[in-house]
Each structure stands twice: as structure tokens, then as C-alpha cells.
Amino acid sequence: MNVSPDKLHWIQQWIIKAEGDLKATEHLLTLKDDCPTEVVCFHAQQGVEKYLKALLTLFDIDFPKSHDIGATNENG
């Protein structure tokens, strides 16, 4: 698969951001009983979402850029 330098840049940026979220998750888990579970879940979800965005970018699949959880795409 031939990936343009511009696309590769954006894929790498998504991966860097995803790994930051997962690093935060791993660190928080070291707190054991003092671990804020909801924050761990948030960062884990954010990391997965960013890895998925990297994959979607690789395959030229558009994804919505919204923080509105009530927003939908054309497919419903």
C-alpha cells in the first residue's frame, strides 16, 4: 500500500495521541485502590477512538468531526 507523506503524517499524529491516552491509562492503573475508574475508562476509550481514526485515515474513510453525541451521519 502506497501512502502519501501527508496522509502518513496524519496517521502518525493520531497514533501519537492514542498512545498518550493509553500511557495515561496505564499510569492511572498503578494507583490501584485510589485509581479513578471513570478517568481510566475515558482515556482508554479516547485511545481506541484515535487508533480507529488512524485506521480510517489510512483507508480514506471519512469520519464525523463532532463532539455532539446526538449527531448522526447520513447513514443514520
VMD Tcl script that builds the backbone (N, CA, C; Angstrom):
set m [mol new atoms 228]
animate dup $m
set s [atomselect $m all]
$s set {name element resname resid chain x y z} {
  {N N MET 1 A 0.848 -1.172 0.000}
  {CA C MET 1 A 0.000 0.000 0.000}
  {C C MET 1 A 0.897 1.240 0.000}
  {N N ASN 2 A 0.640 2.108 -0.948}
  {CA C ASN 2 A 1.408 3.338 -1.064}
  {C C ASN 2 A 0.657 4.454 -0.333}
  {N N VAL 3 A 1.283 5.029 0.683}
  {CA C VAL 3 A 0.653 6.072 1.494}
  {C C VAL 3 A 1.401 7.381 1.276}
  {N N SER 4 A 0.663 8.428 0.948}
  {CA C SER 4 A 1.285 9.727 0.716}
  {C C SER 4 A 1.915 10.246 2.010}
  {N N PRO 5 A 2.950 11.075 1.882}
  {CA C PRO 5 A 3.586 11.631 3.089}
  {C C PRO 5 A 2.610 12.431 3.955}
  {N N ASP 6 A 1.683 13.153 3.322}
  {CA C ASP 6 A 0.717 13.942 4.088}
  {C C ASP 6 A -0.207 13.030 4.886}
  {N N LYS 7 A -0.711 11.981 4.238}
  {CA C LYS 7 A -1.595 11.045 4.932}
  {C C LYS 7 A -0.834 10.331 6.048}
  {N N LEU 8 A 0.398 9.934 5.778}
  {CA C LEU 8 A 1.218 9.269 6.783}
  {C C LEU 8 A 1.423 10.165 8.003}
  {N N HIS 9 A 1.616 11.449 7.749}
  {CA C HIS 9 A 1.774 12.411 8.851}
  {C C HIS 9 A 0.547 12.386 9.762}
  {N N TRP 10 A -0.657 12.450 9.169}
  {CA C TRP 10 A -1.877 12.474 9.974}
  {C C TRP 10 A -2.103 11.158 10.704}
  {N N ILE 11 A -1.773 10.062 10.058}
  {CA C ILE 11 A -1.890 8.754 10.714}
  {C C ILE 11 A -0.964 8.705 11.927}
  {N N GLN 12 A 0.262 9.170 11.744}
  {CA C GLN 12 A 1.223 9.179 12.849}
  {C C GLN 12 A 0.754 10.083 13.982}
  {N N GLN 13 A 0.141 11.212 13.660}
  {CA C GLN 13 A -0.360 12.115 14.691}
  {C C GLN 13 A -1.475 11.461 15.506}
  {N N TRP 14 A -2.398 10.752 14.822}
  {CA C TRP 14 A -3.456 10.043 15.551}
  {C C TRP 14 A -2.857 8.986 16.475}
  {N N ILE 15 A -1.850 8.269 15.985}
  {CA C ILE 15 A -1.229 7.207 16.790}
  {C C ILE 15 A -0.499 7.791 17.994}
  {N N ILE 16 A 0.204 8.880 17.808}
  {CA C ILE 16 A 0.907 9.535 18.925}
  {C C ILE 16 A -0.095 9.951 19.998}
  {N N LYS 17 A -1.214 10.545 19.573}
  {CA C LYS 17 A -2.233 10.963 20.527}
  {C C LYS 17 A -2.866 9.763 21.228}
  {N N ALA 18 A -3.112 8.693 20.475}
  {CA C ALA 18 A -3.695 7.472 21.058}
  {C C ALA 18 A -2.757 6.888 22.103}
  {N N GLU 19 A -1.480 6.832 21.787}
  {CA C GLU 19 A -0.524 6.261 22.726}
  {C C GLU 19 A -0.391 7.103 23.986}
  {N N GLY 20 A -0.580 8.417 23.860}
  {CA C GLY 20 A -0.584 9.279 25.043}
  {C C GLY 20 A -1.741 8.948 25.966}
  {N N ASP 21 A -2.920 8.731 25.368}
  {CA C ASP 21 A -4.080 8.349 26.180}
  {C C ASP 21 A -3.856 7.005 26.858}
  {N N LEU 22 A -3.318 6.051 26.139}
  {CA C LEU 22 A -3.102 4.734 26.734}
  {C C LEU 22 A -1.991 4.754 27.785}
  {N N LYS 23 A -1.008 5.617 27.593}
  {CA C LYS 23 A 0.042 5.774 28.615}
  {C C LYS 23 A -0.567 6.345 29.900}
  {N N ALA 24 A -1.471 7.313 29.756}
  {CA C ALA 24 A -2.156 7.869 30.928}
  {C C ALA 24 A -2.981 6.783 31.610}
  {N N THR 25 A -3.649 5.957 30.821}
  {CA C THR 25 A -4.442 4.857 31.370}
  {C C THR 25 A -3.566 3.914 32.185}
  {N N GLU 26 A -2.438 3.517 31.607}
  {CA C GLU 26 A -1.533 2.603 32.312}
  {C C GLU 26 A -1.030 3.220 33.617}
  {N N HIS 27 A -0.698 4.495 33.569}
  {CA C HIS 27 A -0.209 5.157 34.783}
  {C C HIS 27 A -1.288 5.191 35.863}
  {N N LEU 28 A -2.494 5.561 35.475}
  {CA C LEU 28 A -3.587 5.626 36.445}
  {C C LEU 28 A -3.852 4.272 37.083}
  {N N LEU 29 A -3.698 3.212 36.316}
  {CA C LEU 29 A -3.938 1.876 36.855}
  {C C LEU 29 A -2.932 1.495 37.937}
  {N N THR 30 A -1.783 2.152 37.970}
  {CA C THR 30 A -0.793 1.856 39.012}
  {C C THR 30 A -1.236 2.392 40.370}
  {N N LEU 31 A -2.275 3.220 40.382}
  {CA C LEU 31 A -2.771 3.773 41.643}
  {C C LEU 31 A -3.581 2.764 42.450}
  {N N LYS 32 A -3.851 1.622 41.836}
  {CA C LYS 32 A -4.580 0.513 42.490}
  {C C LYS 32 A -5.906 0.977 43.081}
  {N N ASP 33 A -6.080 0.909 44.390}
  {CA C ASP 33 A -7.361 1.243 45.022}
  {C C ASP 33 A -7.734 2.719 44.886}
  {N N ASP 34 A -6.749 3.583 44.683}
  {CA C ASP 34 A -7.017 5.016 44.520}
  {C C ASP 34 A -7.252 5.389 43.057}
  {N N CYS 35 A -7.318 4.411 42.204}
  {CA C CYS 35 A -7.464 4.638 40.769}
  {C C CYS 35 A -8.860 5.181 40.450}
  {N N PRO 36 A -8.927 6.326 39.762}
  {CA C PRO 36 A -10.235 6.868 39.374}
  {C C PRO 36 A -10.762 6.121 38.136}
  {N N THR 37 A -11.596 5.153 38.363}
  {CA C THR 37 A -12.053 4.256 37.305}
  {C C THR 37 A -12.634 5.002 36.111}
  {N N GLU 38 A -13.452 6.027 36.376}
  {CA C GLU 38 A -14.084 6.747 35.270}
  {C C GLU 38 A -13.059 7.465 34.391}
  {N N VAL 39 A -11.959 7.906 34.974}
  {CA C VAL 39 A -10.913 8.578 34.202}
  {C C VAL 39 A -10.127 7.555 33.381}
  {N N VAL 40 A -9.877 6.396 33.954}
  {CA C VAL 40 A -9.199 5.315 33.224}
  {C C VAL 40 A -10.045 4.926 32.008}
  {N N CYS 41 A -11.334 4.747 32.217}
  {CA C CYS 41 A -12.229 4.370 31.113}
  {C C CYS 41 A -12.252 5.445 30.035}
  {N N PHE 42 A -12.272 6.710 30.444}
  {CA C PHE 42 A -12.281 7.813 29.479}
  {C C PHE 42 A -11.035 7.771 28.612}
  {N N HIS 43 A -9.866 7.672 29.228}
  {CA C HIS 43 A -8.622 7.678 28.451}
  {C C HIS 43 A -8.488 6.429 27.583}
  {N N ALA 44 A -8.949 5.302 28.078}
  {CA C ALA 44 A -8.912 4.077 27.269}
  {C C ALA 44 A -9.797 4.230 26.039}
  {N N GLN 45 A -11.002 4.764 26.227}
  {CA C GLN 45 A -11.916 4.982 25.102}
  {C C GLN 45 A -11.328 5.977 24.107}
  {N N GLN 46 A -10.730 7.044 24.618}
  {CA C GLN 46 A -10.127 8.047 23.743}
  {C C GLN 46 A -8.982 7.445 22.922}
  {N N GLY 47 A -8.171 6.619 23.561}
  {CA C GLY 47 A -7.065 5.978 22.848}
  {C C GLY 47 A -7.559 5.083 21.729}
  {N N VAL 48 A -8.564 4.271 22.014}
  {CA C VAL 48 A -9.119 3.381 20.993}
  {C C VAL 48 A -9.716 4.197 19.849}
  {N N GLU 49 A -10.442 5.258 20.190}
  {CA C GLU 49 A -11.047 6.102 19.158}
  {C C GLU 49 A -9.974 6.693 18.237}
  {N N LYS 50 A -8.870 7.112 18.804}
  {CA C LYS 50 A -7.804 7.713 17.991}
  {C C LYS 50 A -7.098 6.676 17.120}
  {N N TYR 51 A -6.926 5.458 17.640}
  {CA C TYR 51 A -6.370 4.389 16.792}
  {C C TYR 51 A -7.315 4.089 15.634}
  {N N LEU 52 A -8.620 4.079 15.899}
  {CA C LEU 52 A -9.590 3.852 14.829}
  {C C LEU 52 A -9.552 4.974 13.800}
  {N N LYS 53 A -9.368 6.210 14.249}
  {CA C LYS 53 A -9.267 7.329 13.320}
  {C C LYS 53 A -8.020 7.203 12.452}
  {N N ALA 54 A -6.934 6.694 13.018}
  {CA C ALA 54 A -5.726 6.456 12.218}
  {C C ALA 54 A -6.016 5.423 11.129}
  {N N LEU 55 A -6.718 4.362 11.491}
  {CA C LEU 55 A -7.060 3.312 10.529}
  {C C LEU 55 A -8.008 3.836 9.450}
  {N N LEU 56 A -9.009 4.596 9.864}
  {CA C LEU 56 A -9.935 5.177 8.894}
  {C C LEU 56 A -9.209 6.124 7.943}
  {N N THR 57 A -8.278 6.889 8.466}
  {CA C THR 57 A -7.481 7.793 7.624}
  {C C THR 57 A -6.669 6.999 6.604}
  {N N LEU 58 A -6.081 5.899 7.036}
  {CA C LEU 58 A -5.300 5.053 6.142}
  {C C LEU 58 A -6.130 4.590 4.948}
  {N N PHE 59 A -7.389 4.225 5.203}
  {CA C PHE 59 A -8.245 3.693 4.148}
  {C C PHE 59 A -9.155 4.749 3.523}
  {N N ASP 60 A -8.837 6.037 3.750}
  {CA C ASP 60 A -9.600 7.153 3.158}
  {C C ASP 60 A -11.089 7.088 3.479}
  {N N ILE 61 A -11.411 6.706 4.689}
  {CA C ILE 61 A -12.799 6.661 5.122}
  {C C ILE 61 A -13.066 7.896 5.979}
  {N N ASP 62 A -13.990 8.731 5.514}
  {CA C ASP 62 A -14.322 9.940 6.261}
  {C C ASP 62 A -15.036 9.577 7.553}
  {N N PHE 63 A -14.800 10.361 8.576}
  {CA C PHE 63 A -15.487 10.182 9.846}
  {C C PHE 63 A -15.905 11.552 10.343}
  {N N PRO 64 A -17.023 11.595 11.082}
  {CA C PRO 64 A -17.512 12.900 11.551}
  {C C PRO 64 A -16.544 13.528 12.539}
  {N N LYS 65 A -16.444 14.830 12.455}
  {CA C LYS 65 A -15.592 15.577 13.370}
  {C C LYS 65 A -16.515 16.386 14.267}
  {N N SER 66 A -17.078 15.718 15.263}
  {CA C SER 66 A -18.053 16.347 16.140}
  {C C SER 66 A -17.914 15.798 17.546}
  {N N HIS 67 A -18.212 16.654 18.505}
  {CA C HIS 67 A -18.258 16.215 19.901}
  {C C HIS 67 A -19.703 16.098 20.363}
  {N N ASP 68 A -20.618 16.248 19.418}
  {CA C ASP 68 A -22.042 16.151 19.720}
  {C C ASP 68 A -22.471 14.696 19.660}
  {N N ILE 69 A -22.713 14.071 20.811}
  {CA C ILE 69 A -23.056 12.659 20.828}
  {C C ILE 69 A -24.427 12.402 20.205}
  {N N GLY 70 A -25.204 13.456 20.013}
  {CA C GLY 70 A -26.502 13.303 19.366}
  {C C GLY 70 A -26.428 13.432 17.863}
  {N N ALA 71 A -25.262 13.802 17.340}
  {CA C ALA 71 A -25.108 13.982 15.889}
  {C C ALA 71 A -25.080 12.624 15.202}
  {N N THR 72 A -25.628 12.575 13.990}
  {CA C THR 72 A -25.598 11.350 13.191}
  {C C THR 72 A -25.060 11.686 11.816}
  {N N ASN 73 A -24.600 10.651 11.126}
  {CA C ASN 73 A -24.150 10.852 9.749}
  {C C ASN 73 A -25.309 10.567 8.805}
  {N N GLU 74 A -25.058 10.619 7.496}
  {CA C GLU 74 A -26.107 10.412 6.509}
  {C C GLU 74 A -26.721 9.013 6.612}
  {N N ASN 75 A -25.983 8.044 7.131}
  {CA C ASN 75 A -26.461 6.674 7.215}
  {C C ASN 75 A -27.335 6.430 8.444}
  {N N GLY 76 A -27.560 7.472 9.242}
  {CA C GLY 76 A -28.409 7.315 10.429}
  {C C GLY 76 A -27.589 6.986 11.600}
}
mol reanalyze $m
mol bondsrecalc $m
mol representation Tube
mol addrep $m
